[in-house]
């Protein structure tokens, strides 16, 4: 009963802390750590020791899996070089550098113990990097590198820690450590691939979304235990990451749409609770760690010096690594254009540590000299990097003027991709048998409406777009419909199962509309971004032109006293017509009448073009 009450209290504090952080616009991880530190000194709060098994087996597999299934395997592969250099090379460099400094400041510790604490503080945290980086709007390449690094660096650090602990009892050679890492990485990757094959085959036969999601709960633990329990000392971390990356990549093929939606929602909730609970638990370790350190024979000055020095070395080593290896570390997909130096700095500064560092510190044997100081070092590095780097990262982001992901470019890419998908769908529709009920025409109209709504998001017009008006009107109607269904439910005039089905139908439609409105709100005016598909000769012959000196109007709409949503300019003759989301669709009518292939947006600040012939965007 006490354990259950404690879990309920922790969950309530986490939810309240996140809600407060949203209200005051503060990073939730930092607020929860501060709450945990303060709470650890309250008499009513019991002492909570974060056991390594709880973190490494209970928390780490689901956290890594939930991050891995949402990570793009394509982006991960495109940035594999910086990810591997950071998750392996930097972890090893940090382990050795920190070990040397700690050995110098604590001579009685020994090299094995010094390297052990170096391995403990070496890996940045997946949860911290994702939680803070996405919140402040870091550029996508930076987020991809940080998240990819944090998925793999725990494996490197845990292998190094295991080798250091073995070295406390017996000498371990460098070749033996290298072989241990290769065995751990290879065995972990193989274990993850085996789990992927098994789960993938199961999912092809499962259509029940609840059963499918239940299988996903078992998957990270199965991958972890298969790797760690094979006798090869393989890395469970790598097994979980490999299984998650592959299953997430193949999800559109091996899962039903309903299963994917259910799994995404369920794992989103689990990750939300675990990620935020982790930071609260970190803070709750403060009191007992400080109490144990107070009994250390070392002077407070020496303890403070070694903690501060370790924190400084961790931060400076990462910055030095990212800048020293920048020419080979931070390259774009084309490898011919390096990221700007500001990207290097932000990747170097975003090295926040988290719960894995603290849990790994508890793995250090109790007989290790100055173990209580080593635990304090780990806690100092976790809290120090989270507060120092987590609070200043948004400041550096603004000062360096690093562009965040452009919502307008996303809107343009979304509209273009929907056009590509629509062409494929309509081609399949044309190949199917003709229907006598006009279903095909209805499908074509709905596809047009969906695509028009996507193109409307590129518009900077001040008037309410048709899709936005539709959403607002339909939501009001759904509210009235739901009220009527609830009246029927209260009267008992319809079976409860039928009422539940109708309410679910209304909820699904409302959730689709709300999701579309949220995406619309996140999209801004289009900037000077080129988002293109394949090569198009007409786009090459008709480059973008600067806006004219006069405000454009659709003359046909003016003559007919009709409103328009957005305007398009023909790049052959300069004619301005209204877009396809407008009632009259004069721009498309102009193409059909003249055959002029390319039009350009006539909206302020928009430079994208559209080829009617090849249906390409540039």
N, C-alpha and C positions, 0 to 999 in steps of 0.2 A: 504493500500500500504506500509506503514512504517513497519507493522508487517511482511509482506511478504519479504520485503527487509532485515529485521533483521534475519529472518529464513534462507534466502539464504546466508547471510554473515556468520552466525554461522556454517552452513553446510560446507561452503568453508573453514573456519578456521579449522574445525575439520578434514577435509580431508587433508589439507596442514600439519596440526600438526602430523597426523598419518604417512603421507609420510616422513616427516622430522625425526620422531622418528625411523622409519625403517632404514633410511639412516645412522643415527648416532648411531644406535643400543641402543636406550634409551627406557625406558618404556613409551609408549604413554600416559597413565593416568597421570603420573607425569609431563610430558612436557605440556600437555593440561591444567593442573591446574596452572602451572607457567604462561602460556600464558594468561589464564583467569585473574589471579591476576594482571599481568601487564596491560592487556587490560582494567580492571575496572578503572584504573587511567587515561586513555586516554580521552581527552575532547570529541572526536568524538563518543565515545562508550556510548550509553545511559545506565542509571542505570537499572539493571534487578533484580527484586525481585522474588526469586524462591518461588512461593506460594505453600503451602502444598498440595492443591487440585491438582495442576499440577503434582506433583511428585507422590503422593499416589494413584491417580486415572488415571492420564495420562501416567506416565512413569513406575511406579512400576509393574502393571499387565503384560504389554508386556515383560518387562525385566525378570520377574520371569517365565513367561510362556515359553519364548524362551529357558531359562536355564533348565526348568523342562522337556520339551519334549526331550532334548538331554541327560538327566541324566538317567543312567541305574537304573531301579527299582530294579533289582537283586542286584546290588552293594549297592544301598541305603538301602535295607532291611538287607543286610549282615553287614552293618556298622551302623545300627539303634541305637545301644547302645551309641557309642560315639557321634553320631549326636544329639540324644535327650539330652544327658547330657551337651553338649555344647550349643545347641540352647535354652534349657530351664534353666538348672541348672546354667550355667555360666552367662547367661543374668541376672538372678535374683541376683546372687552373685555380679555381677558388679554394678547393680542398687543400691543395698544396700551399697556397699563399697564406691562407688562414692558419693552417697547421704550423707553418714556420713562425708566424708571429706569436701564436699562443705558446709554442714550445719555448720561444725566447723569453716571454713574460712569465711563464710558469715552468721553470726548469725541471721541477720534480714530477711533472706530469708524464713525460716520456713521449717519444715520437708517435707511437701508436695511438695514444689518447689524444694528442694534438691533431692528428689527421682525422680521428673519429669526429671531433667537434667541427673540423673543417668540412667534412662530408655532410654533417648535420645541417649546417647553415648555408650550404652551397646552392640548393635548388630553390628558385622562386616558386611561388604557389600558384596553381592553376586557378583557384577560386578568387584569390586577391587580384590577379592580373585581369581576369575577365570582368569581375565586378566593378573595378575602378576604370579600366580602359574603355569599356563600352559606355559607361555612364557619362564620361566626359567627351566622348565623340572623337577618339583617336582615329587616324586614317586606317582604312581596312588593311593595307599591307602590314602595318605595325601590329594591329590586333591579331592578324593571322600568325605572324612570327611569335608573338608573346604566348598565344594560346597553344600553338604547336610545340613550342619549347617546354611549356609547363606540363604538357601531357607526357613527355618523355624524360624530363630531367630527374624526376623522382627515382626512376629506375637506376640511373647512373649513380645518384647519391647513395641509394640504399646498398648497391653493390660495393661502392667504396667504403661505406660504413661497415658492412659485413667483413670486408677484407681487413679493415683497421682493427676490428674487435678480435678477429682471429690472430692478427699480429701482436696483440697484447699477450697471447699465450705462447706463440711460436713465431719464428721469423717467416715472413712471406716475401717472396721475390717479386719483382716487377712483372716478369713473364707470367707468373702464376696469377697475379691480379688481372692482367690482360686476358688470359684464358678464361678466368672466372667471369669477366664481363661479357666476352663473346658467347660463352655458354648460356649466361643469363639472358642476354638479348636474343640470341637465336632460339633458345628454348621457349622464351616468352612469346616471340612472334609466331612460332609454330603452334603453340598452345592456343593463342588467340585465333589463328587461322582455322584450326580444327573446330573450335567452338563456333566460329562463323559458319563453317560448312554444315554443322549439325543443326544449328538454329535456323539457318537459311532454308535448309530442306524442310524443317518442321513448318516454317512460316508459309511455305508454298501450299501447304495442306490445311492451314488454319484460316478460317474465315470469321470466327467469333472474335471481335475486338477485345473483349475482356480476357479471353484465354490467351490471345496473342500478347497482350500487355503483361499478363502474369508470367509468360515465358521470358519476357524482357527483364523481369525482376530477378530471375534466377541467373540470367546470362553473365553479368559482371562477376558474381561470386563463383560461378562455374569456371570461368576463364581464370580467375585468380587462383583458385584452389587447384586446378589442373596444372598450372605452371609451378606453383610453389610445392605441390605434393607429389611431383613426379620423381623425386630423388635426384634430379639434375640441378637443383637449386636455380631453376629458371625464374625469370622476373614476372611476378604476377601483375605488376603495373603495366608492363609492355603487353602482356596477354589481354588485359582489359582494354587497353587503347586500341590494339589491332582489331579485336572483335568489334568494338564500338564503331571505329572508322569504317570498316567494311560493311557492317550491318546498316549503318546510317546511309552509306553510299548506295546500297542495293535496295533500300526500303521502298522506293517507288516501283520496284519490279516484284519483290517477294512479299509485299504486304498489301492488303486492301486499303482503300482510301480511309475508311472508317477506322481501321486499326492504326493507321499512321496518325490520325487526328487524336485518337484516344491515348496512344503512347506519348505523343508530344505533350499533351496537356498533363498527363499523369507525371511524367518525368520532370516537367517544368515545375510542378508543385513540390515534388520530392527535392529537386535541386535547390529550390528557393528556401525550403526549411533547413536543409542540411548546411548549405553554404552559410547562411546567417547564423545558425546555431554554432557552427565552428568558431566564428569570431567571438561569440559570447563565451564559449568554453575556454578559449585562449586567455581571455581576461580573468576568468575565474581561477586560473592557476597562480595568480600573482602572489597572494598572501602566503601560501605554504612554501613557495619557492624562496621568497624573501626571508621567511622564518628559518628555513634550512641554511641559507647563506649566512645568516647572523651567527651560526655556530662554527663557521669556517675558521681555521687558524690563520688564514691570510688576513692582512690588514684591509680595512674598507677602501683605502686609497688604491691598493694593488688590484682589488676586485673591480673597482670602478674603471681603472686604467685598462685592464684586459677586456672588459665588456665594451668600452668605448672604442678601443683599438680594433677589436673584431668587427664592430659595426662599420667603422670607417674603411677597413680593408675590404669588407664584402662589397660596399658601394663603389669604392674606387677601382677594385679589380674588374668589376663588370663594365664600368665606363671605359677603362683602359682597353679592355678586350674588344668592345664594340668599335672603338675608334681605330685601334691598331689593326684589326682584321677587317676593316670596313671595305677595302677593295674587293675582298673575296667573300665577305660575310653578307653584306646587305645589297644584293643585286635583285633587280626585277626579273620578271619572267623571261624577258628577252636577253638578259645578262649583258647587255651593251650599255645600259643606262643605270648608274648607281643611284640608290636612294640619296636624297640630300642629307647633309650632315645633321640637320635637325632631326631627321628620322633616327639616325644613329644615337643621338643624345637621348631621345625619348625612349628608345628601346633599352638603352643603358640605364636610364633613371627609373624605369618601370620594373625594377627587380624586387618587388615586395615579397617577403617570406610569409609563410602561413602555418597551418596546423601540422603539416607533415614535418616541418623542421622541429616543432616542439615535441611531436610524438617520437620522432627518431632520436631525440636527445634522451628520452626515457629508456631507449634500448641499450644505451651505454651501461656496461655492468656496474653493479653497486660497489664493487671493490675498486673501481677506478679512482686514483687520487684526485681530490678536488672535484668530485662529481657534482656536488651541489653548485659549485661555481660554473661548471660546464652547462648545467641546466639554466642558470641565470644568464649565461652568454646567449643561449638559444632564445630565451624569452626576450632579452634585450634586442637581439637582431630582428625578431619577428615584430615586436612592438615598434622598434625604432624605424625599420623600413616602412611599415604600414603608415605610421604617423608622419615621418619626415618626407618620404617620397609620395605617399598617397595624398597628402595635403598640398604639396607643392607641384605635383604633376599637372593639375589644371592651370596653374599659374604659368609654368613653362610652356604649356601648349598655347596659351594666349600670346605670350611674349614672342614665341618663335613663329607665330602665325602659320602653323601647320594646318592645312585645310582638312576639315572633317568630310566624311562621305557626303557628296552632293545629292540632296534629295531630288533635284530636278533631273540630274543625269540618271538617277535610278528610275524616275518616272518615264523618261524617254526609253531606257532599256526595257522597262516593263511593257510599255506599249508596243515596242518592236517585237519582243518575244511573244506577246499575245497574238500579234499578226502572223508570226511564223507558225504558232500552234493552230491558229484558225485556218490557215491554208491547208495544213495537214488534215485537220478535222473535216473541212469541207470537201477535200479530195476523197476522203473515205466515204463521206455522205453521198457524193456523186456516184461512187462505185456500188452503192447498195441498191437494193430493189426499190423501185418507186412505190410510194404509199398513196392510197386513195383518199387519205384524210387530211392532207396538207401538213403533215408533221414536219416534213423537211423545210418548208417555208417558215414555220414557226421557229425551228432550230436556227435557221439562218438569221432571222430577225433578232433572236436573243444573243447570238454571237456578235452581231453588229452593235447591239446596245452595250455589250460588255466591252468591246474594243473602243467604242466611242467614249465610254466612261474613262478608259485608260488614257486616251489622248487628251481628254479634258484636263487632266492633272498637269499637263504642260502649260495650260493657259494661265496668264496673269490677269485676265479680265476681272473686273471688280464685281460684275453681276454674278448671281448664283447660277452655277452650271446646272444643266438638266439632271445629271446624275445625282448631284447634291440635293436638288429639289425633290427628286424621286425618293432619296433616302429619308429626308425629313418627313415627307408626306407619308411614306409607307410605315415609318416608325410610329407615327401618330395613329395610323390605322391599326397596326398590330397591338398597340395599347388598348384600343377600343375592343378589338377582337378578343384579347385575353380577358378583359373584364367580363365580356359576355360569356365566355367559356366558364369562368369561375362562378358566374351566377347560375349557370346550368349545373355545375358541380354541386353547389350548395343546395339546389332544389332536388338533387338526386334523380333528375330526368334522364340521365345518360349513364351507362356503366362507367365505373371509375377507370377501367383499363382504356376505354375509348377516350375519355377525357384526358388521361395522361398522354396518349398518343398525339392528340391534337395539340396539347400544350408543348410537347416536344417539337412538333412541326413548326409552331410559331417561334419557339426558342432558336431553332436552327436558322430560320430565315432572319431573325433579328441579329444573331451572332454574325452572319455573313455580311449584313448591311453595316453593322458596327465596325467590323474589321475593315471593310472598304472605306468607311469614313475616317478611321484612324490613319490608314495609309494616305488618304488624301490630305489630311492635316499635316502629315510629316513631309509631304512634297512641297517644295518651294518653287519659285520662278526658275526657269531654266537658265543656266549660265553658259559660258562658252566652252561647252564640252562636246566632243564628238563621240557619239556612241554608234558605231556602225556594225553592219553584218559583213556579208561577203562583198567582193569587189563589184562595183556597179558602173558600167561605162557612162550611163546618163548622169550619175552623180559626179563622175570625174569631169564631164564636159560642162557641168553647171555648178561652179563653186559658189559658196555662200556670198551674198552681197550685203554691204552695210545698209542699215535702215535709212529710209528716205527722210527728207527734212520735214515733210508734212505728215500729219497723223493719218494712218490708213483707215479707209472705210470700205465696206462692201456696197458698191453703188446699187446693185440689184436689190439688196435688203433695204437700202434707203428709199429706193423708188417704190418698193412694195410696203414700206412702213413695217418691216419685220425686224425683230432683234436678232443679234448673232451672239455666239459664245466666244469664238476666237477667229482670227483672220489668217489667211494664207496668201502668199504672193507667188505668182508664176515667174520662174526665173528665165523664161523665154521671152515673154512679152510684157511682164510687169503687172498683169492683171491681178487685182486683189479680190478674193472671194471668201465667203464664210466657210468654216470647217464642217466636217461631217457630223459633229454634234449639234450643229445649228439646224434649224428646221428646214431651210432651203438647200443646204449643201452646195453652194455655188462654186466652191473651188473644185470639187470633183466634177460638177457639171461642165466647168470650163475645160477640164482635161478631156472629157468625152467629146466635147464639141471641137476642140482644136488638136488634140493629140500631143500637146506640150507636156513633156514627161515629168518634170521636176518642179515642185513648189517648195517654198521656204516659209517658215513661220513668220508672220508679220507682227507678232507680239513683241513688246519691248523686252530687250535682253535675251531673246531666244534666237539661236542661229542654226537650229537643226533643219534638215531638209528631208523631203520624202519623194521617192521615185515611184510614180504610179505604175510604170511598166514592169519593173522588177520587184516592186514592193520591198524596197530597201530604205533604211534610214542612214543618214550621214550627218 
